[in-house]
C-alpha cells in the first residue's frame, strides 16, 4: 500500500524494523496494515549492510580480518534476534531428512534441534564466515548489498502459498501484494551498478537459491512458513556473499 503521509511512512518503517530486527522500539499500532512495512524491507537490509561496513572500517586496524568477519556475522545475528538462523536450522531438520510428510510439520515446530539442524547450521555459518572474510578482502561493497537483496528476495518468495492458513507465513503472504513488491524494488535495483559485474552473478544466484528453497518448502510442507522465510534471508545473503567472493 502506498503510504499517504510522512506519519504512515515512519509507521511502516517501524513495523519493518520490529519484524526484521530486535531494535527496541515502541510496539507498532495494531491497525497499521502489514503491507506498509514491506517496501521498507530492503532499507532495513541497508541498515544491516551499513553496520557491517562500519564495523569493518572501525575494527580492521584493531583485529585480524577473520575476527572482523566473525564480529560482523555476530552483529548481524544479534540484530536479527537470531530468528533467521533459527528458521534455517528448523528447515534443515524438517526439509532434508527422509521423513513422512505428516512428520515434517511436527519437526518444524519442535523447539529442539536435531542432528540435521545442528550440522546444517554449523556448515552454513562456516561458509558464510569464509565468504564474508573473502568479500571484505576483495569487494567490501558486497557486505552492503547482500542484506539488501536478501530482504527483497524474501518478498518474492512470499508470493508462494502458505503452509498453514494461520501463523506468520500466512500473514506475510497476505501482505505481499503486487503493489508492495513494486514499492520495495527501487532500492535493490538502483544499487545493482555498485556491485559491477559481480551483481550480474550475485542477484540471479540468490534469486535461484531462494526460489529453490521456496519450491522445496511447497513440495515437502505444502507451502511456506515463518521459518522458511527466515531461511530464505540467510541463504540469499550467503549466496550473494559467495558471488562477491569471486576474485
C-alpha positions in Angstrom: 0.0 0.0 0.0 1.4 3.4 -0.9 1.9 5.4 2.2 -0.3 8.5 2.2 1.7 10.7 4.7 5.0 11.1 6.4 3.5 9.6 9.5 2.4 6.4 7.7 5.9 6.2 6.1 7.6 6.1 9.5 5.0 3.7 10.9 5.7 1.3 8.1 9.5 1.6 8.7 8.9 1.0 12.4 6.9 -2.1 11.7 9.6 -3.4 9.3 12.2 -2.9 12.0 10.1 -4.6 14.5 9.6 -7.6 12.2 13.2 -8.0 11.0 15.3 -6.8 13.9 15.3 -6.7 17.7 15.8 -2.9 17.8 14.0 -1.7 20.9 11.1 0.3 19.5 7.6 1.1 20.8 5.1 -1.5 19.5 3.6 -0.5 16.2 -0.1 0.3 16.2 -2.0 -2.9 15.5 -4.2 -1.1 13.0 -1.2 -0.5 10.7 -1.5 -2.7 7.6 1.5 -5.0 7.4 1.7 -4.3 3.7 3.0 -0.8 4.6 6.1 -2.4 6.1 7.2 -4.4 3.1 8.6 -1.6 1.0 11.0 -0.9 3.9 12.4 -4.4 4.0 15.4 -3.6 1.6 16.0 -0.4 3.6 16.3 -2.5 6.8 18.8 -4.6 4.8 20.7 -1.5 4.1 20.9 -0.9 7.8 22.4 -4.3 8.3 24.9 -3.7 5.4 25.8 -0.3 6.7 26.5 -1.7 10.2 28.7 -4.4 8.5 30.7 -1.9 6.5 31.0 0.4 9.5 32.3 -2.4 11.7 34.8 -3.4 9.0 36.2 0.1 8.8 36.3 0.6 12.6 37.8 -2.7 13.5 40.2 -3.5 10.6 43.1 -1.8 12.3 42.5 -3.5 15.7 41.8 -7.1 14.8 42.7 -9.7 12.2 40.4 -10.0 9.1 39.0 -13.3 10.3 38.0 -11.8 13.7 36.5 -8.7 12.0 34.4 -11.0 9.7 33.3 -13.0 12.8 32.2 -9.9 14.6 30.2 -8.7 11.6 28.5 -12.1 11.4 27.8 -12.0 15.2 26.4 -8.4 15.0 24.0 -9.4 12.1 22.8 -12.4 14.1 22.2 -10.3 17.3 20.5 -7.5 15.4 18.0 -10.0 13.9 17.5 -11.7 17.2 18.9 -15.0 15.8 15.5 -15.6 14.3 16.6 -16.1 10.7 19.3 -18.6 11.8 16.7 -20.4 14.0 14.4 -20.7 11.0 17.3 -22.0 8.9 18.1 -24.7 11.5 14.5 -25.7 11.7 14.3 -26.0 7.9 17.3 -28.3 7.9 15.6 -30.5 10.4 12.2 -30.5 8.6 13.0 -30.4 4.9 16.1 -32.6 4.4 15.8 -35.8 6.4 13.8 -38.7 4.9 10.6 -38.1 6.8 6.9 -38.9 6.0 5.0 -35.7 5.0 2.9 -35.5 8.2 6.1 -35.6 10.3 7.8 -32.7 8.7 5.5 -30.1 10.1 5.8 -31.5 13.6 9.6 -31.4 13.3 9.4 -27.8 12.1 7.5 -26.7 15.2 9.6 -28.8 17.6 11.7 -26.3 19.8 14.6 -28.9 19.9 17.2 -29.1 17.2 18.1 -32.4 15.6 21.3 -33.6 14.0 20.4 -32.1 10.6 19.6 -28.7 12.1 22.8 -28.6 14.2 25.1 -29.8 11.4 23.4 -27.7 8.7 23.6 -24.5 10.8 27.3 -25.1 11.6 28.1 -25.6 7.9 26.1 -22.6 6.9 27.8 -20.3 9.4 31.2 -21.7 8.3 30.5 -21.0 4.7 29.1 -17.6 5.4 32.0 -16.6 7.6 34.6 -17.6 5.0 32.6 -15.8 2.2 32.4 -12.7 4.4 36.1 -12.8 5.0 36.8 -13.1 1.3 34.4 -10.3 0.4 36.0 -7.9 3.0 39.3 -8.5 1.3 38.2 -8.4 -2.3 34.9 -6.5 -2.8 33.7 -4.9 0.5 30.5 -3.4 -1.1 29.2 -7.0 -1.2 28.7 -6.6 2.6 26.4 -3.7 1.9 24.4 -5.3 -0.9 23.9 -8.8 0.5 21.4 -7.8 3.2 19.5 -5.5 0.9 18.9 -8.1 -1.8 18.2 -10.9 0.8 15.4 -8.9 2.3 14.0 -8.0 -1.1 14.0 -11.6 -2.4 12.1 -12.9 0.6 9.2 -10.8 -0.5 9.1 -12.6 -3.8 9.1 -16.0 -2.0 6.2 -14.5 -0.1 4.1 -14.8 -3.2 4.0 -18.6 -2.7 1.1 -20.1 -0.8 1.4 -20.5 3.0 1.8 -24.0 4.5 -1.0 -23.2 7.0 -3.9 -20.8 6.9 -2.8 -19.1 10.1 0.6 -18.0 11.6 3.4 -15.8 10.4 3.7 -17.3 7.0 0.0 -16.8 6.2 0.1 -13.2 7.5 3.2 -12.4 5.4 1.7 -14.0 2.2 -1.5 -11.9 2.5 0.6 -8.7 2.8 2.8 -9.4 -0.3 0.7 -7.8 -3.0 2.0 -6.7 -6.4 1.9 -3.1 -5.2 4.0 -3.9 -2.2 6.6 -5.7 -4.5 6.6 -2.6 -6.7 7.3 -0.2 -3.9 10.0 -2.5 -2.5 12.0 -2.7 -5.7 13.6 0.7 -6.3 16.5 0.4 -3.8 17.5 -3.2 -4.7 17.5 -2.3 -8.4 19.3 1.1 -8.0 22.2 -0.5 -6.1 22.9 -3.1 -8.8 25.6 -0.9 -10.5 27.5 -0.6 -7.2 28.5 -4.3 -7.5 29.7 -4.2 -11.0 29.8 -7.5 -12.8 29.5 -9.3 -9.6 25.9 -8.1 -9.3 25.1 -10.0 -12.5 26.1 -13.2 -10.8 25.1 -12.5 -7.2 21.4 -11.4 -7.7 20.4 -14.2 -10.1 22.3 -16.8 -7.9 20.5 -15.6 -4.7 17.2 -15.5 -6.6 17.6 -19.0 -7.8 18.6 -20.2 -4.3 15.6 -18.5 -2.7 13.3 -19.9 -5.4 14.7 -23.4 -4.9 14.1 -23.2 -1.1 10.5 -22.0 -1.7 9.9 -24.8 -4.1 11.3 -27.4 -1.6 9.0 -26.0 1.1 6.0 -26.2 -1.2 6.9 -29.8 -2.1 7.6 -31.0 1.4 5.5 -28.7 3.7 2.7 -27.7 1.4 3.8 -24.0 1.4 6.0 -21.5 3.2 6.1 -20.6 6.9 7.9 -18.1 9.1 10.8 -20.5 9.4 11.1 -20.8 5.7 11.1 -17.0 5.3 14.0 -16.7 7.8 15.9 -19.4 6.0 15.4 -17.6 2.7 17.0 -14.5 4.1 20.0 -16.4 5.4 20.5 -18.5 2.2 20.1 -15.5 -0.1 22.5 -13.4 1.9 25.2 -16.1 1.9 24.8 -16.7 -1.9 25.3 -13.0 -2.6 28.5 -13.1 -0.4 29.7 -16.1 -2.3 29.3 -14.4 -5.6 31.2 -11.3 -4.4 34.0 -13.6 -3.0 34.9 -14.4 -6.6 38.2 -12.6 -7.3 
